[in-house]
Amino acid sequence: MAATFLPAFVAIIAIFSIFLSPRAKSDGAFFKGLSPDGRQPSLITLIFSQVTTWIFARSLMNAAILGYYYGLWGALAYAAYYLSFLTGAAIIDSLRFRHGCESVQEFLRLRFGGAGASCYNLVIAIRLVSEVFANLLVIGILFGSDGSHAYVIAILGFSAITLLYSALGGLHASLRTDVFQMGVFLVVLAALVAVALTADDFSFATLLFKPFVIDDPGPVLLAVALLQVWSYPMHDPVMMDRGFLADRQTTRKSFVHAAWISSLCITLFGCLGVFAGAQALQGEDMNAALTRLLGETPMLIFSAALVVSAMSTLDSTLASSAKLAAVDMGLLRPTLANGRVAMALFMAAGLLCVFFGSKDLFAAVAVSGTASMYLTPVVFFSLWRDWRDVPLWSYLTSFCVAVGGAALYFTESSSYSNLIEPLFGVSHKYSKLLLISLVVMAVGCAAFWVGARFPFRSSRTPQPALE
């Protein structure tokens, strides 16, 4: 049954997605998500688009896996990242309606010159490639073992389908298909939760099989998430792009509703992993435990949820990739043809990472989130407190420390290095991540404070007055 259900399910979702993706005829539709008659997206469209593009296939897998190994606290730690919608709402509101900027790049260019925008573009380009990679990787895992024919064919076929309908309509197509895909996902998730609640071995007490211990990996990762949510949304171009599509009230409401809906969905999915972890046999992995507890048919539904989330995330990622290359960075002229070329290039980069890169799903989140922390002092001081006298060296210091911290975490978690444990006595990778995150935030904020209080005139970027 599995051999026919998933391919058939993918085909049905793909056909409907292509049907809902009218060919874009203007730059406004392709890059800004406008309807053919120039209307902005509705509130429900923005809410569903925000939620479904942030509930990645990778996110669902991570939430379930963290719940399996670290209990409810692991699932809640991953759900805490979805508080980014609330901080993201405040960031967007300040960018648009306090500073009068039409993109993050415009704000950074005003405050820190071309170098400020270039550092940001580098980080979010890596972020976009990692999203393509991670979601394609999950699709491959669903269909076969790493390197198998089924694995390779599934990844290549899925990427071709998603690229096809994304290239047809750009951001407008992405918004339309997000609504459909979110509806399907909610039905699938409701079915999964209903099956789990009626399972013989389920009880709410099983969700607390792991007690709260402050230095266990779950609570530690929760602390990491609470540190990273201040900057995480600003480095996510998919979220930021959707913050510039509608009027102020619609935008605010969409972010607030997306916060609680996505947090609830991720927590529920994570609890499936918690349930499996509480009932797992010795040496049994999460998928095997869930299959034993729920049955094969519910596990097909589990896989279907991952397929829908992967497709919705990929089309949005490609739309943001096109906008980044052609509009925000200006590498290409903002034409429909060039936007489609940019999509193809980002998809190709993601495929290269799948077949030749790391297979650690959470590492991509952690590395990306740590690198994004260079924006924490930008948000705190430049954006929200409107400090206009922060010099470029402060910004570059924050950037270099964050990127260095992200690289250090990658080498430590992949066992390429072991520098932190001998110095600080910290052995678990999430404890190392917490330590790195604290240092990155402290150094970045200190650099901004020192730079603003004791500026070196020669390195300060001119601050144009905003009307």
Disulfide bonds with the S-S distance in Angstrom:
none
